[in-house]
Amino acid sequence: MHAIEFTAELSDSRTLLVPQEVADQLPKTGRARIIVLTEELNGDTDWRMGAYQQFLRDDSPEDAIYDSCQ
């Protein structure tokens, strides 16, 4: 399966526009599997951002010993 990724702006018209450069990459006939991913609106985004920021923080002195392992 070949994947082509692009972002699109959603509007009230409920129409998803495919950019021309993406449409040019599609076969002229056949079937396509479409998956639409959107931002989560239930506050999960805040939790994920907090977890990501925690992940990027420096390790505590107790965990610093693992930085020398390869």
Backbone as a ProteinNet text record, in pm:
[ID]
protein_1_A
[PRIMARY]
MHAIEFTAELSDSRTLLVPQEVADQLPKTGRARIIVLTEELNGDTDWRMGAYQQFLRDDSPEDAIYDSCQ
[TERTIARY]
85.2	0	89.4	56.1	130.5	54.3	122.1	56.2	99.4	3.7	28.1	-34.2	44.8	-5	-10.7	-116.1	-128.1	-221.7	-216.4	-308	-409.6	-527.4	-634.5	-708.9	-764	-844.4	-989.3	-1050.1	-1189.7	-1280.8	-1398.3	-1494	-1635.4	-1732.3	-1872.2	-1926.5	-1857.9	-1910	-1898.5	-1826.2	-1807.6	-1744.2	-1660.4	-1588.9	-1440.5	-1375	-1230.7	-1161.9	-1086.4	-1017.4	-881.3	-853.8	-725.2	-638.4	-520.4	-434.4	-396.7	-379.2	-351.3	-225.9	-120.6	3.7	-15.6	-109.3	-142.2	-228.1	-326.4	-412.8	-331.4	-225.5	-140.5	-68.5	-51	18.2	-75.7	-205.3	-303.1	-322.3	-347.4	-377.7	-510.6	-527.7	-649	-771.6	-753.1	-865	-824.9	-921.1	-894.5	-960.4	-922.5	-979.4	-872.5	-917.5	-827.3	-886.1	-800.3	-841.8	-812.8	-913.3	-901.5	-910	-813.6	-813.3	-797.9	-888.5	-883.7	-849.3	-741.7	-699.2	-720.3	-782.6	-804.3	-751.8	-734.7	-693.5	-803.9	-766.2	-865.2	-912.6	-1042	-1100.8	-1138.5	-1107	-1153.4	-1050.2	-949.9	-849.8	-733.9	-741.9	-633.4	-507.4	-525.1	-411.4	-326.1	-390.4	-316.7	-236.4	-296.1	-226.8	-104.9	-121.7	-10.5	102	68.1	169.6	244.7	174.2	239.7	332.7	288.3	373.1	496.8	480.7	594.3	693.7	643.9	732.7	806.2	738.8	803.8	912.1	885.4	981.7	1109	1095.2	1209.3	1292.5	1239.1	1313.8	1436.1	1533.8	1654.9	1621.6	1700	1682.5	1725	1669.5	1711.7	1853.1	1925.8	2062.1	2066.1	1958.6	1955.5	1954.2	1892.8	1881.9	1996	2079.9	2187	2286.4	2295.7	2389.8	2359.8	2232.6	2193.5	2240.5	2273.5	2320.2	2453.7	2533.3	2664.2	2657.6	2544	2528.6	2498.8	2558.5	2529.4	2499.7
-117.1	0	122.9	220.9	345.8	455.7	531	636.7	774	863.8	1003.9	1085.8	1173.5	1251.5	1398.7	1465.7	1610.1	1662.5	1792	1853.7	1936.1	1950.1	2025.5	2104.1	2215.4	2298.5	2251.9	2223.7	2180.7	2302.7	2294.4	2404.7	2348.3	2436.7	2394.9	2326.9	2338.1	2280.1	2127.9	2070.4	1925.3	1866.9	1947.2	1904.1	1902.5	1795.4	1782.4	1801.1	1908.5	1937.9	1868.7	1804.4	1738.3	1833.2	1872.2	1963	1903.4	1989.2	1943.7	1858.3	1896	1817.9	1677.7	1663.5	1531.7	1455	1520.2	1455.9	1403.1	1473	1429.2	1297.9	1266.4	1144.3	1023.1	1047.5	939.5	867.2	736	664.4	714.3	699.2	748.1	663.9	535.4	448.2	361.7	294.4	204.4	253.1	192.6	225	290.6	369.8	434.9	420.4	404.8	399.9	537.2	600.2	736.3	732.4	793.1	804.5	952.4	1006.9	1147.5	1155.5	1223.6	1244	1390.9	1417.7	1554.7	1571.5	1695.8	1724.5	1682.3	1628.3	1587.3	1709.7	1718.2	1835.4	1812.4	1695.5	1662	1688.3	1769.9	1799	1702.2	1596	1499.3	1565	1667.5	1737.3	1799.9	1859.7	1920.4	1814.5	1698.6	1591.1	1545.6	1527.6	1484.8	1587.2	1715.8	1820.1	1820.5	1803.4	1796.9	1677.3	1563.3	1444	1464	1527.8	1553.3	1648.9	1753.1	1847.5	1779.1	1692.5	1618	1527.4	1465.6	1377.5	1453.7	1578.9	1657	1715.4	1713.3	1767.7	1683.1	1746	1673.2	1566.4	1460.9	1354	1401	1334.9	1362.8	1308.9	1354.3	1303.5	1151.5	1092.3	949.2	875.1	934.6	871.2	908	1002.2	1049	937.9	835.8	725	655.6	656.4	590.7	668.4	797.1	877.7	828.2	760.1	713.2	575.8	508.4	376.7	389.7	299.2	301.1	163.6
0	0	0	-81.6	-93.7	-20	64.5	141.9	91.4	83.6	50.3	162	222.6	335.8	299.5	344.2	327.6	435.4	460.5	555.6	477.9	534.3	471	577	537.9	627.1	618.5	731.6	735	746.3	687.2	693.9	707.3	716.3	730.7	606.2	493.5	369.8	367.5	463.3	473.1	347.6	284.6	164.7	195.6	161.5	183	48.7	36	-89.1	-92.2	-202.2	-223	-305	-252.9	-328.4	-464.4	-563.6	-698.9	-706.4	-632.8	-637.3	-578.8	-488	-433.2	-533.1	-591.2	-689.7	-807.5	-844.1	-955.1	-923.7	-795.7	-754.9	-748.5	-754.3	-741.4	-873.9	-867.5	-991.4	-1049.4	-1178.5	-1245.7	-1211.6	-1181.6	-1145.9	-1027.2	-970.6	-858.5	-731.8	-623.2	-492.6	-406.3	-310.6	-215.5	-76	19.8	160.5	219.6	275.6	327.8	480	546.4	692	725.1	804.1	841.9	989.9	1022.6	1161	1196.6	1309.8	1354.2	1496.1	1536.4	1673.2	1769	1883.1	1981.9	2058.6	2080.8	2144.6	2290.3	2344.7	2479.3	2588.4	2561.8	2663	2661.4	2583.6	2574	2517.9	2435.3	2376.3	2485.9	2586.6	2697.4	2772.8	2793.8	2864	2784.1	2652.9	2569.2	2568.4	2561.2	2560.9	2693.6	2803.9	2933.6	2943.8	2894.1	2896.3	2810.6	2694.1	2605.4	2671.5	2736.4	2804	2918.7	2991.2	3099.1	3043.1	2928.3	2864.7	2826.5	2785.3	2740.2	2855	2974.9	3089.4	3119	3183.1	3221.5	3324.8	3323.2	3420.4	3558.8	3657.7	3794.6	3813.9	3915	3939.7	3955	4010.2	4029	3893.8	3794.3	3663.3	3567.6	3608.3	3520.3	3487.3	3570.5	3544.7	3411.9	3370.6	3245.3	3121.9	3137.5	3024.8	2971.6	3055.5	3010.8	2945.1	2951.1	2890.1	2742.1	2664.3	2519.8	2470.4
[MASK]
++++++++++++++++++++++++++++++++++++++++++++++++++++++++++++++++++++++

